[in-house]
Amino acid sequence: MTATVAVPIPVDPVQVIVSGLFERPAGARSLYVLAHGAGAGMRHPFLTDIAAALGHLGVATLRYQFPYMELSRGRPDPPVVAAATVRAAVEKARELAPDLPLFAGGKSFGGRMTSTAAAESPLPDVRGLVFLGFPLHQPKTTAVTRAEHLARVTAPMLFLQGTRDEMAEIVLMRQVAADLGPRATVIEIADGNHSFAVPKRTGKTLPDIIRSLADSIAEWTRALSTYQ
């Protein structure tokens, strides 16, 4: 069983130290800096389970809190603060495992804030971004303005998207990826919603989906890790 190590992550612009959880399995081949969604922190069962599943596949993880979650504030941080936190977490990951190929991203809000940071300037040593349910738009809308900054992201991007995601209509997500060209890869989770839950009629459970997500992440990061 992989040990989970608590690590502090200073975020200088706001003078806050946020919490992180680092898990490095034996024989790790890469490290994924994994941010939480808007409504739940790094200890949410989904993130805990995806980190464990990735560990079994040789992917280390660094989960971390955004300042608003660390300080128990209800409203998410503004993008400038969230982006600074992403950069601080990436820097901590580089310190913790300088020998591992580095990837970054996260669930929903956390993934979008990671790409926001990467659009401002490339994240040091990060080979690719992995999104677990990119929040393309608010429910019951079809605007894709949240994706505009992705054109300025130079790193490869992996989008793991449920086909019933109420925050990313799959047809729109496909078009966004097509516009991004070869930098973008979309893997669709059939009948998955924004939380990746699927109907009982599929015969699949959330643990099944989490294993599938982990498999996809491990395979994609492994391919990019072969390049120096």
Secondary structure by P-SEA (a helix, b strand, c coil): cbbbbbbbbbbccccbbbbbbbbbccccccccbbbbccccccccaaaaaaaaaaaaacbbbbbbbcccccccccccccaaaaaaaaaaaaaaaaaacccccccccccaaaaaaaaaaaaacccccccbbbbccccccccccccccccccccccccbbbbbcccccccccaaaaaaaaaaacccbbbbbcccccccccccccccccaaaaaaaaaaaaaaaaaaaaccc
